Amino acid sequence: MNNEAPSRPAERRRVVIVNDREIPRRYFLLAGTGIVVLFAGAFGGIVWASWSSVRKDSRSDEELSRLTALASEHGWTYKAQDAGGVDRYEGVAPFPNLSSGLSAWDDIEGRHRGRSIRCFEYRDEETVRSAGPKRLDTKTTYYSVFSVTTPGTVPRAVVHEPGDLDGKFADGKLENFLRTDPRADGVPLRFDKGELITWFEGRLRPTDVLPKLNFLCDVLEHTPTSVWD
């Protein structure tokens, strides 16, 4: 009887020989799994980014109907397009430095909480190269803009964060409000030509109108009256 220990081919199959070194096969399986997960995550991120961008730039017919209904309910006027309605806001992003004949879309005007208000959609159109030779497409970036009239006029002041306040605005009252009210987080403000405006990138939707207008009215109520002297 041969008592010599048999070879262990089953164990040998669990390793891979690389440069005369035995490397457990499970390491290759783990590495392969990691690569698959990495590519799946990257692909998922691309799909999510694409879906998010499409969702931000799209708006349903129902949302548009609700927008016009909202204007009617509050006695506001609605215009599908106001040619030249953006020109007065030129000079500060997201608006161009010079504007002539730029339209305000879905333009709503009226009064709210004792102030004249306005909201509209600004469409920044840019010609870009697309796939294919000599092919050009138009890329549209949408901005929702909201405005309320101020008690007086002041030199243009753009505020991206509370620390930007200076001059007559820097008495502490408005700064404290902007630091403590969660609605102010990351929201730009612009005092200019008798208006206080704010904006964000995205389509104008009915759910945003009243919250944004109420926020602007609250900002004015926390603005020192001495600003308008």
LUMZA-281702 format. One record per atom (N, C-alpha, C): residue number from 1; residue in one letter; x, y, z. Coordinates in nm, 2 decimals. Example, Ala and Ser with C-alpha at 12.3 -4.5 7.8 and 13.67 -1.06 7.14 Angstrom:
2
1|A|1.32|-0.57|0.78
1|A|1.23|-0.45|0.78
1|A|1.32|-0.33|0.78
2|S|1.28|-0.22|0.71
2|S|1.37|-0.11|0.71
2|S|1.29|0.00|0.79
***
This chain:
229
1|M|0.09|-0.12|0.00
1|M|0.00|0.00|0.00
1|M|0.09|0.12|0.00
2|N|0.05|0.22|-0.08
2|N|0.13|0.34|-0.09
2|N|0.08|0.44|0.01
3|N|0.16|0.47|0.11
3|N|0.11|0.57|0.21
3|N|0.16|0.71|0.18
4|E|0.22|0.73|0.06
4|E|0.27|0.87|0.03
4|E|0.15|0.96|0.02
5|A|0.17|1.08|0.07
5|A|0.06|1.18|0.07
5|A|0.03|1.22|-0.07
6|P|-0.10|1.22|-0.11
6|P|-0.14|1.25|-0.25
6|P|-0.12|1.40|-0.27
7|S|-0.10|1.43|-0.40
7|S|-0.10|1.58|-0.43
7|S|-0.23|1.64|-0.41
8|R|-0.24|1.77|-0.40
8|R|-0.36|1.84|-0.37
8|R|-0.40|1.94|-0.48
9|P|-0.45|1.87|-0.59
9|P|-0.48|1.96|-0.71
9|P|-0.59|2.05|-0.67
10|A|-0.69|2.02|-0.58
10|A|-0.80|2.11|-0.55
10|A|-0.75|2.23|-0.49
11|E|-0.65|2.22|-0.40
11|E|-0.59|2.34|-0.34
11|E|-0.51|2.42|-0.44
12|R|-0.44|2.35|-0.54
12|R|-0.37|2.42|-0.64
12|R|-0.46|2.51|-0.73
13|R|-0.58|2.46|-0.75
13|R|-0.67|2.53|-0.83
13|R|-0.72|2.66|-0.77
14|R|-0.70|2.68|-0.64
14|R|-0.74|2.80|-0.57
14|R|-0.64|2.91|-0.57
15|V|-0.53|2.89|-0.64
15|V|-0.43|2.99|-0.65
15|V|-0.40|3.01|-0.80
16|V|-0.34|3.13|-0.83
16|V|-0.29|3.17|-0.96
16|V|-0.14|3.19|-0.95
17|I|-0.07|3.13|-1.05
17|I|0.08|3.15|-1.05
17|I|0.11|3.27|-1.13
18|V|0.18|3.37|-1.07
18|V|0.22|3.49|-1.13
18|V|0.37|3.50|-1.10
19|N|0.45|3.50|-1.20
19|N|0.60|3.51|-1.18
19|N|0.64|3.41|-1.07
20|D|0.60|3.29|-1.09
20|D|0.64|3.18|-0.99
20|D|0.59|3.20|-0.85
21|R|0.50|3.29|-0.84
21|R|0.44|3.31|-0.70
21|R|0.29|3.27|-0.70
22|E|0.25|3.20|-0.60
22|E|0.12|3.16|-0.58
22|E|0.03|3.27|-0.52
23|I|-0.07|3.32|-0.59
23|I|-0.16|3.42|-0.54
23|I|-0.29|3.36|-0.53
24|P|-0.35|3.37|-0.41
24|P|-0.49|3.31|-0.39
24|P|-0.59|3.37|-0.49
25|R|-0.67|3.28|-0.55
25|R|-0.76|3.32|-0.65
25|R|-0.86|3.42|-0.60
26|R|-0.89|3.41|-0.47
26|R|-0.99|3.50|-0.42
26|R|-0.95|3.65|-0.43
27|Y|-0.82|3.67|-0.43
27|Y|-0.78|3.81|-0.44
27|Y|-0.82|3.87|-0.58
28|F|-0.81|3.78|-0.69
28|F|-0.85|3.83|-0.82
28|F|-1.00|3.85|-0.83
29|L|-1.07|3.76|-0.76
29|L|-1.22|3.77|-0.76
29|L|-1.26|3.90|-0.69
30|L|-1.19|3.93|-0.58
30|L|-1.22|4.05|-0.51
30|L|-1.19|4.17|-0.59
31|A|-1.08|4.17|-0.66
31|A|-1.04|4.28|-0.74
31|A|-1.14|4.30|-0.86
32|G|-1.18|4.19|-0.92
32|G|-1.27|4.20|-1.03
32|G|-1.41|4.25|-0.98
33|T|-1.45|4.21|-0.86
33|T|-1.58|4.26|-0.81
33|T|-1.57|4.41|-0.78
34|G|-1.45|4.45|-0.73
34|G|-1.43|4.60|-0.70
34|G|-1.44|4.68|-0.83
35|I|-1.38|4.63|-0.94
35|I|-1.38|4.70|-1.07
35|I|-1.52|4.71|-1.12
36|V|-1.60|4.60|-1.11
36|V|-1.74|4.60|-1.15
36|V|-1.82|4.71|-1.07
37|V|-1.80|4.71|-0.94
37|V|-1.87|4.80|-0.85
37|V|-1.83|4.94|-0.89
38|L|-1.70|4.97|-0.92
38|L|-1.65|5.10|-0.95
38|L|-1.72|5.15|-1.08
39|F|-1.72|5.07|-1.18
39|F|-1.78|5.11|-1.31
39|F|-1.93|5.12|-1.29
40|A|-1.99|5.04|-1.22
40|A|-2.14|5.05|-1.20
40|A|-2.17|5.18|-1.13
41|G|-2.09|5.22|-1.02
41|G|-2.11|5.34|-0.95
41|G|-2.09|5.46|-1.04
42|A|-1.99|5.46|-1.13
42|A|-1.96|5.57|-1.22
42|A|-2.08|5.58|-1.32
43|F|-2.12|5.47|-1.37
43|F|-2.23|5.47|-1.47
43|F|-2.36|5.53|-1.40
44|G|-2.38|5.48|-1.28
44|G|-2.50|5.53|-1.21
44|G|-2.49|5.68|-1.18
45|G|-2.37|5.73|-1.15
45|G|-2.36|5.87|-1.13
45|G|-2.39|5.95|-1.25
46|I|-2.34|5.90|-1.37
46|I|-2.37|5.97|-1.50
46|I|-2.52|5.97|-1.53
47|V|-2.59|5.86|-1.51
47|V|-2.73|5.85|-1.53
47|V|-2.81|5.94|-1.44
48|W|-2.76|5.95|-1.31
48|W|-2.83|6.03|-1.21
48|W|-2.81|6.18|-1.25
49|A|-2.69|6.22|-1.29
49|A|-2.66|6.36|-1.33
49|A|-2.75|6.40|-1.45
50|S|-2.76|6.30|-1.55
50|S|-2.83|6.33|-1.67
50|S|-2.98|6.35|-1.63
51|W|-3.03|6.25|-1.55
51|W|-3.18|6.26|-1.51
51|W|-3.21|6.39|-1.43
52|S|-3.11|6.42|-1.34
52|S|-3.14|6.54|-1.26
52|S|-3.14|6.67|-1.35
53|S|-3.05|6.67|-1.45
53|S|-3.04|6.79|-1.53
53|S|-3.17|6.80|-1.62
54|V|-3.22|6.69|-1.67
54|V|-3.34|6.69|-1.75
54|V|-3.46|6.73|-1.66
55|R|-3.47|6.68|-1.54
55|R|-3.58|6.71|-1.45
55|R|-3.58|6.86|-1.42
56|K|-3.46|6.92|-1.40
56|K|-3.45|7.06|-1.36
56|K|-3.49|7.15|-1.48
57|D|-3.47|7.10|-1.60
57|D|-3.50|7.19|-1.72
57|D|-3.63|7.16|-1.78
58|S|-3.70|7.06|-1.72
58|S|-3.84|7.03|-1.78
58|S|-3.95|7.08|-1.69
59|R|-4.06|7.10|-1.75
59|R|-4.18|7.15|-1.67
59|R|-4.30|7.10|-1.74
60|S|-4.39|7.04|-1.66
60|S|-4.51|6.98|-1.72
60|S|-4.62|7.09|-1.76
61|D|-4.71|7.05|-1.84
61|D|-4.82|7.14|-1.88
61|D|-4.90|7.17|-1.76
62|E|-4.91|7.07|-1.67
62|E|-4.99|7.09|-1.54
62|E|-4.93|7.20|-1.46
63|E|-4.79|7.20|-1.45
63|E|-4.73|7.30|-1.37
63|E|-4.75|7.44|-1.43
64|L|-4.75|7.45|-1.56
64|L|-4.77|7.58|-1.63
64|L|-4.92|7.62|-1.60
65|S|-5.01|7.53|-1.61
65|S|-5.15|7.57|-1.58
65|S|-5.17|7.62|-1.44
66|R|-5.10|7.55|-1.35
66|R|-5.11|7.59|-1.21
66|R|-5.04|7.73|-1.19
67|L|-4.94|7.76|-1.26
67|L|-4.88|7.89|-1.25
67|L|-4.97|8.00|-1.30
68|T|-5.04|7.98|-1.41
68|T|-5.13|8.08|-1.46
68|T|-5.25|8.09|-1.36
69|A|-5.29|7.98|-1.31
69|A|-5.41|7.98|-1.21
69|A|-5.37|8.05|-1.09
70|L|-5.24|8.04|-1.04
70|L|-5.20|8.11|-0.92
70|L|-5.20|8.26|-0.94
71|A|-5.16|8.30|-1.06
71|A|-5.17|8.45|-1.09
71|A|-5.31|8.50|-1.09
72|S|-5.40|8.42|-1.15
72|S|-5.54|8.46|-1.15
72|S|-5.60|8.46|-1.01
73|E|-5.57|8.37|-0.93
73|E|-5.62|8.36|-0.79
73|E|-5.58|8.49|-0.71
74|H|-5.47|8.54|-0.74
74|H|-5.42|8.66|-0.66
74|H|-5.44|8.79|-0.73
75|G|-5.51|8.78|-0.84
75|G|-5.54|8.91|-0.92
75|G|-5.41|8.96|-0.99
76|W|-5.31|8.88|-1.02
76|W|-5.19|8.92|-1.08
76|W|-5.21|8.90|-1.23
77|T|-5.13|8.98|-1.31
77|T|-5.13|8.96|-1.45
77|T|-5.03|8.86|-1.50
78|Y|-5.06|8.79|-1.61
78|Y|-4.96|8.69|-1.66
78|Y|-4.94|8.71|-1.81
79|K|-4.81|8.71|-1.85
79|K|-4.78|8.72|-1.99
79|K|-4.69|8.60|-2.02
80|A|-4.72|8.53|-2.13
80|A|-4.63|8.42|-2.17
80|A|-4.49|8.47|-2.20
81|Q|-4.49|8.59|-2.26
81|Q|-4.36|8.65|-2.30
81|Q|-4.36|8.80|-2.29
82|D|-4.26|8.86|-2.23
82|D|-4.25|9.00|-2.23
82|D|-4.12|9.04|-2.29
83|A|-4.12|9.08|-2.42
83|A|-4.00|9.12|-2.49
83|A|-3.94|9.24|-2.43
84|G|-3.81|9.23|-2.40
84|G|-3.73|9.33|-2.34
84|G|-3.75|9.34|-2.19
85|G|-3.83|9.24|-2.13
85|G|-3.86|9.25|-1.99
85|G|-3.74|9.22|-1.90
86|V|-3.63|9.17|-1.96
86|V|-3.51|9.14|-1.88
86|V|-3.41|9.25|-1.88
87|D|-3.42|9.34|-1.97
87|D|-3.32|9.44|-1.99
87|D|-3.28|9.52|-1.87
88|R|-3.38|9.56|-1.79
88|R|-3.35|9.64|-1.67
88|R|-3.26|9.57|-1.57
89|Y|-3.24|9.44|-1.58
89|Y|-3.16|9.37|-1.48
89|Y|-3.02|9.35|-1.53
90|E|-2.98|9.40|-1.64
90|E|-2.85|9.38|-1.70
90|E|-2.74|9.42|-1.60
91|G|-2.62|9.36|-1.62
91|G|-2.50|9.41|-1.54
91|G|-2.45|9.32|-1.43
92|V|-2.54|9.23|-1.39
92|V|-2.50|9.13|-1.28
92|V|-2.55|9.00|-1.31
93|A|-2.46|8.89|-1.30
93|A|-2.50|8.76|-1.33
93|A|-2.62|8.72|-1.24
94|P|-2.71|8.64|-1.30
94|P|-2.70|8.56|-1.42
94|P|-2.73|8.64|-1.55
95|F|-2.76|8.76|-1.54
95|F|-2.80|8.84|-1.65
95|F|-2.68|8.89|-1.73
96|P|-2.69|8.92|-1.86
96|P|-2.57|8.97|-1.93
96|P|-2.53|9.11|-1.89
97|N|-2.41|9.14|-1.92
97|N|-2.36|9.28|-1.89
97|N|-2.44|9.38|-1.97
98|L|-2.48|9.35|-2.09
98|L|-2.56|9.44|-2.17
98|L|-2.68|9.36|-2.23
99|S|-2.80|9.42|-2.22
99|S|-2.91|9.35|-2.26
99|S|-3.00|9.44|-2.35
100|S|-3.05|9.38|-2.46
100|S|-3.13|9.46|-2.55
100|S|-3.24|9.36|-2.61
101|G|-3.36|9.38|-2.56
101|G|-3.47|9.30|-2.62
101|G|-3.48|9.16|-2.56
102|L|-3.41|9.13|-2.45
102|L|-3.42|8.99|-2.40
102|L|-3.56|8.97|-2.33
103|S|-3.62|8.86|-2.35
103|S|-3.75|8.84|-2.31
103|S|-3.76|8.78|-2.17
104|A|-3.86|8.82|-2.09
104|A|-3.90|8.76|-1.97
104|A|-4.01|8.66|-2.00
105|W|-4.00|8.54|-1.96
105|W|-4.10|8.44|-2.00
105|W|-4.19|8.41|-1.87
106|D|-4.31|8.37|-1.90
106|D|-4.41|8.34|-1.79
106|D|-4.40|8.46|-1.69
107|D|-4.41|8.58|-1.74
107|D|-4.40|8.70|-1.66
107|D|-4.52|8.73|-1.58
108|I|-4.51|8.73|-1.45
108|I|-4.62|8.76|-1.36
108|I|-4.60|8.89|-1.28
109|E|-4.70|8.98|-1.28
109|E|-4.68|9.10|-1.20
109|E|-4.81|9.13|-1.12
110|G|-4.79|9.20|-1.01
110|G|-4.91|9.23|-0.93
110|G|-4.87|9.29|-0.80
111|R|-4.95|9.27|-0.69
111|R|-4.92|9.32|-0.56
111|R|-4.93|9.21|-0.46
112|H|-4.84|9.21|-0.36
112|H|-4.84|9.11|-0.25
112|H|-4.79|9.17|-0.13
113|R|-4.87|9.16|-0.02
113|R|-4.83|9.21|0.11
113|R|-4.80|9.36|0.10
114|G|-4.88|9.43|0.02
114|G|-4.86|9.58|0.01
114|G|-4.75|9.62|-0.08
115|R|-4.69|9.53|-0.15
115|R|-4.57|9.57|-0.24
115|R|-4.60|9.52|-0.38
116|S|-4.55|9.59|-0.48
116|S|-4.55|9.55|-0.62
116|S|-4.45|9.43|-0.63
117|I|-4.50|9.33|-0.70
117|I|-4.41|9.21|-0.71
117|I|-4.40|9.17|-0.86
118|R|-4.30|9.09|-0.89
118|R|-4.28|9.04|-1.02
118|R|-4.21|8.91|-1.01
119|C|-4.24|8.81|-1.09
119|C|-4.16|8.69|-1.11
119|C|-4.17|8.65|-1.25
120|F|-4.06|8.59|-1.30
120|F|-4.05|8.55|-1.44
120|F|-3.94|8.45|-1.46
121|E|-3.93|8.39|-1.58
121|E|-3.83|8.30|-1.61
121|E|-3.74|8.36|-1.72
122|Y|-3.61|8.36|-1.68
122|Y|-3.51|8.42|-1.78
122|Y|-3.44|8.30|-1.84
123|R|-3.43|8.30|-1.97
123|R|-3.36|8.19|-2.05
123|R|-3.24|8.24|-2.11
124|D|-3.13|8.19|-2.06
124|D|-3.00|8.22|-2.12
124|D|-2.96|8.12|-2.22
125|E|-2.96|8.17|-2.35
125|E|-2.93|8.08|-2.46
125|E|-2.79|8.10|-2.51
126|E|-2.73|7.98|-2.53
126|E|-2.59|7.98|-2.58
126|E|-2.57|7.88|-2.69
127|T|-2.50|7.92|-2.80
127|T|-2.47|7.83|-2.91
127|T|-2.35|7.75|-2.88
128|V|-2.36|7.62|-2.88
128|V|-2.25|7.53|-2.85
128|V|-2.23|7.43|-2.96
129|R|-2.11|7.37|-2.97
129|R|-2.09|7.26|-3.06
129|R|-2.14|7.13|-3.01
130|S|-2.20|7.06|-3.10
130|S|-2.26|6.93|-3.06
130|S|-2.19|6.82|-3.13
131|A|-2.23|6.69|-3.11
131|A|-2.17|6.58|-3.18
131|A|-2.19|6.59|-3.33
132|G|-2.09|6.55|-3.40
132|G|-2.10|6.56|-3.54
132|G|-2.03|6.68|-3.60
133|P|-1.98|6.67|-3.72
133|P|-1.90|6.78|-3.78
133|P|-1.99|6.90|-3.81
134|K|-1.94|7.01|-3.78
134|K|-2.00|7.14|-3.81
134|K|-2.15|7.15|-3.76
135|R|-2.17|7.09|-3.65
135|R|-2.31|7.09|-3.60
135|R|-2.31|7.18|-3.47
136|L|-2.41|7.27|-3.47
136|L|-2.42|7.36|-3.36
136|L|-2.56|7.35|-3.30
137|D|-2.57|7.35|-3.17
137|D|-2.69|7.34|-3.10
137|D|-2.71|7.46|-3.01
138|T|-2.83|7.48|-2.96
138|T|-2.86|7.59|-2.87
138|T|-2.88|7.53|-2.73
139|K|-2.79|7.57|-2.63
139|K|-2.81|7.53|-2.50
139|K|-2.88|7.64|-2.42
140|T|-2.99|7.60|-2.35
140|T|-3.07|7.69|-2.27
140|T|-3.05|7.67|-2.12
141|T|-3.01|7.77|-2.05
141|T|-3.01|7.76|-1.90
141|T|-3.12|7.85|-1.85
142|Y|-3.20|7.79|-1.77
142|Y|-3.32|7.86|-1.71
142|Y|-3.29|7.91|-1.57
143|Y|-3.35|8.03|-1.55
143|Y|-3.34|8.10|-1.42
143|Y|-3.48|8.15|-1.38
144|S|-3.51|8.12|-1.26
144|S|-3.64|8.18|-1.20
144|S|-3.60|8.30|-1.12
145|V|-3.67|8.41|-1.15
145|V|-3.64|8.54|-1.09
145|V|-3.76|8.60|-1.02
146|F|-3.74|8.65|-0.90
146|F|-3.84|8.70|-0.82
146|F|-3.81|8.85|-0.77
147|S|-3.90|8.94|-0.77
147|S|-3.87|9.07|-0.74
147|S|-3.99|9.14|-0.65
148|V|-3.95|9.22|-0.56
148|V|-4.05|9.31|-0.49
148|V|-3.99|9.45|-0.49
149|T|-4.08|9.55|-0.49
149|T|-4.03|9.69|-0.49
149|T|-3.99|9.73|-0.35
150|T|-3.89|9.81|-0.34
150|T|-3.84|9.86|-0.21
150|T|-3.89|10.00|-0.18
151|P|-3.89|10.04|-0.05
151|P|-3.94|10.17|-0.02
151|P|-3.87|10.29|-0.08
152|G|-3.75|10.27|-0.12
152|G|-3.66|10.37|-0.19
152|G|-3.56|10.31|-0.27
153|T|-3.47|10.39|-0.33
153|T|-3.37|10.34|-0.41
153|T|-3.23|10.36|-0.34
154|V|-3.14|10.26|-0.37
154|V|-3.01|10.27|-0.32
154|V|-2.91|10.23|-0.43
155|P|-2.78|10.26|-0.42
155|P|-2.69|10.21|-0.51
155|P|-2.69|10.06|-0.51
156|R|-2.66|10.00|-0.63
156|R|-2.67|9.86|-0.65
156|R|-2.59|9.78|-0.54
157|A|-2.65|9.69|-0.47
157|A|-2.59|9.61|-0.37
157|A|-2.62|9.46|-0.40
158|V|-2.52|9.38|-0.41
158|V|-2.55|9.23|-0.44
158|V|-2.49|9.16|-0.32
159|V|-2.58|9.07|-0.26
159|V|-2.55|9.00|-0.14
159|V|-2.56|8.85|-0.16
160|H|-2.44|8.78|-0.15
160|H|-2.44|8.64|-0.16
160|H|-2.43|8.57|-0.03
161|E|-2.39|8.64|0.07
161|E|-2.39|8.59|0.21
161|E|-2.39|8.71|0.30
162|P|-2.43|8.69|0.43
162|P|-2.45|8.80|0.52
162|P|-2.33|8.89|0.54
163|G|-2.21|8.83|0.53
163|G|-2.09|8.91|0.54
163|G|-2.07|9.02|0.43
164|D|-2.15|9.00|0.32
164|D|-2.14|9.10|0.21
164|D|-2.20|9.23|0.24
165|L|-2.29|9.24|0.35
165|L|-2.36|9.36|0.38
165|L|-2.26|9.47|0.43
166|D|-2.27|9.59|0.38
166|D|-2.19|9.70|0.43
166|D|-2.26|9.83|0.42
167|G|-2.20|9.93|0.46
167|G|-2.27|10.06|0.45
167|G|-2.39|10.07|0.54
168|K|-2.50|10.13|0.49
168|K|-2.62|10.14|0.57
168|K|-2.68|10.01|0.60
169|F|-2.65|9.90|0.53
169|F|-2.71|9.77|0.55
169|F|-2.65|9.70|0.67
170|A|-2.53|9.75|0.71
170|A|-2.46|9.67|0.81
170|A|-2.48|9.72|0.96
171|D|-2.61|9.73|0.99
171|D|-2.64|9.77|1.13
171|D|-2.67|9.65|1.22
172|G|-2.66|9.53|1.16
172|G|-2.68|9.40|1.24
172|G|-2.81|9.34|1.23
173|K|-2.92|9.42|1.21
173|K|-3.05|9.36|1.21
173|K|-3.07|9.27|1.09
174|L|-3.04|9.32|0.97
174|L|-3.06|9.24|0.85
174|L|-2.96|9.12|0.85
175|E|-2.84|9.15|0.89
175|E|-2.74|9.04|0.89
175|E|-2.78|8.93|0.98
176|N|-2.83|8.96|1.10
176|N|-2.87|8.86|1.19
176|N|-2.99|8.78|1.13
177|F|-3.08|8.84|1.06
177|F|-3.19|8.77|1.00
177|F|-3.14|8.68|0.89
178|L|-3.05|8.72|0.81
178|L|-3.00|8.64|0.70
178|L|-2.92|8.52|0.76
179|R|-2.86|8.54|0.87
179|R|-2.78|8.43|0.93
179|R|-2.87|8.32|1.00
180|T|-2.98|8.36|1.04
180|T|-3.07|8.27|1.12
180|T|-3.18|8.22|1.05
181|D|-3.23|8.28|0.94
181|D|-3.34|8.23|0.87
181|D|-3.29|8.12|0.76
182|P|-3.34|8.00|0.77
182|P|-3.29|7.89|0.68
182|P|-3.32|7.92|0.54
183|R|-3.42|8.00|0.51
183|R|-3.46|8.04|0.37
183|R|-3.35|8.12|0.30
184|A|-3.26|8.18|0.38
184|A|-3.16|8.27|0.32
184|A|-3.03|8.19|0.28
185|D|-3.03|8.06|0.32
185|D|-2.91|7.98|0.30
185|D|-2.88|7.97|0.15
186|G|-2.77|8.03|0.10
186|G|-2.73|8.01|-0.04
186|G|-2.81|8.09|-0.13
187|V|-2.89|8.19|-0.09
187|V|-2.98|8.26|-0.17
187|V|-2.92|8.40|-0.20
188|P|-2.90|8.43|-0.33
188|P|-2.85|8.57|-0.36
188|P|-2.96|8.67|-0.35
189|L|-2.92|8.79|-0.32
189|L|-3.01|8.91|-0.31
189|L|-2.94|9.02|-0.39
190|R|-3.03|9.11|-0.45
190|R|-2.98|9.22|-0.52
190|R|-3.07|9.34|-0.50
191|F|-3.02|9.45|-0.44
191|F|-3.09|9.57|-0.42
191|F|-3.05|9.66|-0.54
192|D|-3.15|9.70|-0.62
192|D|-3.11|9.78|-0.74
192|D|-3.24|9.84|-0.80
193|K|-3.23|9.97|-0.84
193|K|-3.33|10.03|-0.92
193|K|-3.47|10.02|-0.85
194|G|-3.47|10.03|-0.72
194|G|-3.60|10.03|-0.65
194|G|-3.66|9.89|-0.64
195|E|-3.58|9.79|-0.65
195|E|-3.63|9.65|-0.64
195|E|-3.53|9.57|-0.56
196|L|-3.59|9.47|-0.49
196|L|-3.51|9.36|-0.43
196|L|-3.54|9.24|-0.50
197|I|-3.44|9.17|-0.56
197|I|-3.46|9.05|-0.64
197|I|-3.38|8.93|-0.59
198|T|-3.42|8.82|-0.62
198|T|-3.35|8.70|-0.60
198|T|-3.37|8.60|-0.71
199|W|-3.29|8.50|-0.73
199|W|-3.30|8.41|-0.84
199|W|-3.24|8.28|-0.81
200|F|-3.27|8.18|-0.89
200|F|-3.20|8.05|-0.88
200|F|-3.21|7.98|-1.02
201|E|-3.12|7.89|-1.04
201|E|-3.12|7.82|-1.17
201|E|-3.22|7.71|-1.17
202|G|-3.31|7.72|-1.27
202|G|-3.42|7.62|-1.27
202|G|-3.55|7.68|-1.33
203|R|-3.64|7.60|-1.36
203|R|-3.77|7.65|-1.42
203|R|-3.85|7.72|-1.32
204|L|-3.94|7.81|-1.36
204|L|-4.03|7.88|-1.27
204|L|-4.15|7.79|-1.25
205|R|-4.17|7.75|-1.12
205|R|-4.28|7.66|-1.09
205|R|-4.37|7.72|-0.99
206|P|-4.50|7.69|-0.99
206|P|-4.59|7.75|-0.90
206|P|-4.56|7.73|-0.75
207|T|-4.50|7.62|-0.72
207|T|-4.46|7.60|-0.58
207|T|-4.36|7.69|-0.52
208|D|-4.29|7.76|-0.61
208|D|-4.18|7.85|-0.56
208|D|-4.22|7.99|-0.55
209|V|-4.33|8.03|-0.61
209|V|-4.36|8.17|-0.62
209|V|-4.39|8.24|-0.48
210|L|-4.49|8.19|-0.41
210|L|-4.52|8.25|-0.28
210|L|-4.41|8.24|-0.18
211|P|-4.34|8.13|-0.16
211|P|-4.23|8.12|-0.07
211|P|-4.12|8.22|-0.10
212|K|-4.09|8.24|-0.22
212|K|-3.98|8.34|-0.26
212|K|-4.03|8.48|-0.24
213|L|-4.15|8.51|-0.28
213|L|-4.20|8.65|-0.26
213|L|-4.21|8.68|-0.11
214|N|-4.26|8.59|-0.03
214|N|-4.27|8.61|0.11
214|N|-4.13|8.63|0.18
215|F|-4.04|8.55|0.13
215|F|-3.90|8.57|0.18
215|F|-3.85|8.71|0.15
216|L|-3.87|8.76|0.03
216|L|-3.82|8.89|0.00
216|L|-3.89|9.00|0.08
217|C|-4.02|8.98|0.10
217|C|-4.09|9.08|0.18
217|C|-4.04|9.08|0.33
218|D|-4.00|8.96|0.38
218|D|-3.95|8.95|0.51
218|D|-3.81|9.01|0.52
219|V|-3.73|9.00|0.41
219|V|-3.60|9.07|0.41
219|V|-3.62|9.22|0.42
220|L|-3.71|9.27|0.35
220|L|-3.74|9.42|0.35
220|L|-3.78|9.46|0.49
221|E|-3.86|9.38|0.56
221|E|-3.91|9.41|0.69
221|E|-3.80|9.41|0.79
222|H|-3.69|9.34|0.76
222|H|-3.57|9.34|0.85
222|H|-3.46|9.43|0.80
223|T|-3.49|9.51|0.70
223|T|-3.39|9.60|0.65
223|T|-3.41|9.74|0.72
224|P|-3.30|9.79|0.78
224|P|-3.32|9.92|0.85
224|P|-3.38|10.03|0.76
225|T|-3.47|10.10|0.82
225|T|-3.54|10.21|0.75
225|T|-3.44|10.32|0.71
226|S|-3.33|10.33|0.78
226|S|-3.23|10.43|0.75
226|S|-3.17|10.41|0.61
227|V|-3.18|10.29|0.56
227|V|-3.12|10.26|0.43
227|V|-3.18|10.34|0.32
228|W|-3.31|10.37|0.34
228|W|-3.39|10.44|0.23
228|W|-3.38|10.59|0.25
229|D|-3.32|10.64|0.36
229|D|-3.31|10.79|0.38
229|D|-3.22|10.85|0.27
***
